[in-house]
């Protein structure tokens, strides 16, 4: 959770509360949060998580913010790219999504590379934009529209 400290839980009770909220959200008729487990197909080992949040509904479909994180020992092995491709497919084909937005701290080259490999288009680069590790760091933002996919 090095790059996502604001959503990191501090103890088992906080993790349980998040799980209960996620289950309730998954069963909601007005669902806005879509989160999926990333695991090794062969061993079923937990690798990380991926998902999106619907932030706006339009006549053309939902606009969503996409995010993901995996355990550091799995970085650079293609798991996140494969997972993002599948979630993009799900979002556009089954989720009534029109626009996907995603971003990361610029120094997180692996995350940015995943977005590029999945066909996302760079929209912005913000200088000294996001507080991380007690420093203001640059952030990059990407998008993918359904007709670009």
Beta strands, then each sheet from edge to edge (+ up, - down):
strand 1: 33-39
strand 2: 46-58
strand 3: 61-70
strand 4: 97-105
strand 5: 121-132
strand 6: 135-145
sheet 1: 1+ 2- 3+ 4+ 6- 5+
end
